């Protein structure tokens, strides 16, 4: 995915990647919830597609940070940004544990986490220059 970064604007690259990753992550569970059709091969293929589009995240964000910041502050800020995946994992796990404690269907685990990705993509689309 890093080689595609030069063919699109950085904003489009990150927003499209996050949107397609989130949608491909949610689509198989939505199909299951609506139809009751469960196919492990379809799930694996859609998870592979999701992972492919997730690969747009790091190169895109690094390129955006590179354009925004100069000098020694860039290293500190990139170090802080690298922690965001851990913070995101903690927040997502906390939300999913909350859903589980209220005995909400496991289908919502995928919808909520994918929906959070779509929400972030919308924020990036609206506010990223």
N, C-alpha and C positions, 0 to 999 in steps of 0.2 A: 504494500500500500504506500510505502514511502516514495516510490518512484512516481506515483500519480499526483503527488503534492504539487508538482511544477505545472500541472495542466489545469488546475482549478485555483480559484481564490482560496486563501486559507480559511476564510469563514465558511464558504461552501463545502470545502473538504471536510472540516470538522463537523459541521451541522448535518450534512448528508450521511456521513459515516455513523454518527451517533443515532440518527433517526433510523437508518436501515438496520443497524445493530439491534436497537430496541424493538423494532417491529418484528424482525425475524426471531427474536427471543420470545416474544409474546404470541406469535401467530399459531404455533402448534398447540399450545394449551387452550387458546380460544377455540380452535377447531374441535379439540377434544370436549370442551365444555358445551359447545353448541350441538355437536353431532354424536358425541360418545365414541367417535372413531379414534382409536389409539394405534399408532404405528411407530415402532421404535426407529425404523430406518428414516422415516420422515423427521422425527425428532432429532436424530443425529445430524442429518443433512442441514436442517435449519439452525442447529447449534453451531455447525461448522461455518455456515454463512454469517451468523452473528459474530463469531470469532474473527472471521475475515474482515468484517467492517469495524470491529473493535480495534483492529490494527491501525486504523486511521487516527486514533486518538493521540497517541504519544508523538508521532512525527508532526502532526498538525499543531499541537499545543507547544511543542518545542520551537517550531518555526514562529509561532505568534509571540512567544516570550522573547525569542531572539530579536524580533523586530521592535519590541516595546522597550527592552532594557539593555543597558550597556555597562561595561566595566565589571567590577567585582561584585556589585549587587546582584548581577544576573545569577551567579553561582548560588548565593544564599536563597534567592527567590525560587530557583529551580529545585533546590533541596527541600524547601517548604512545600512546593507543588508536588514533589514526589511522594510526600506524606499523604496527599489527598486520596490516593487509592485506599490507603489503610483507614482513613477517616470514613470514606464512603462505605467500606466493608463493615465497619463498626455500626454506622447508622443504619445500613440496610439490614444487618443482622438483628439489630434492636427492633426495628419495625416489624420484621418477620416473626421475631419471638413474641412480640405483642399480639400480632394476628393469631399466632399459634395458641397463645394463652387464652384468647377468646374463642378458640376452636373454629376459626374461619377456615373455609375450604382451602386446600393447598393450591388450588388454581389461582387464588388471589396473590400468592407469593410471586408468581410470574407476572401477573398483571400489574401489581404495585411496583415492583422493581423495574419492569420495562417502562411503565408509565413515568417513573422518576427520570429515566433516561430521556424520554420524550420531552418532559418538562424542562430539563437542562438544555436540550437541543433548541427548544423554543426560546429560552432565555438567551442562549448564545446567538440565535438568529436575530433577536430584537436588539441586543446590546453590544455585540461584538462588531467592531469597526473593521 
